[in-house]
């Protein structure tokens, strides 16, 4: 399973979000950036779950 991670923009080090120990992890003296999940890995929300087929009322 792919997890959300924090990534250092200077050195490229990553830390899984589930393993962070403080509120805002830092690396190389700067705050790390939280990388979003790929759209294919996100859980379905109301907009994504809509059917793309047009259905008639009757």
Buried (B, 14 or more C-beta within 10 A) or exposed (E): EEEEBBBBEEEEBEBEEEEBEEEEBEBEEEEBEBEEEEEEEEEEEEEEEEEEEEEEEE
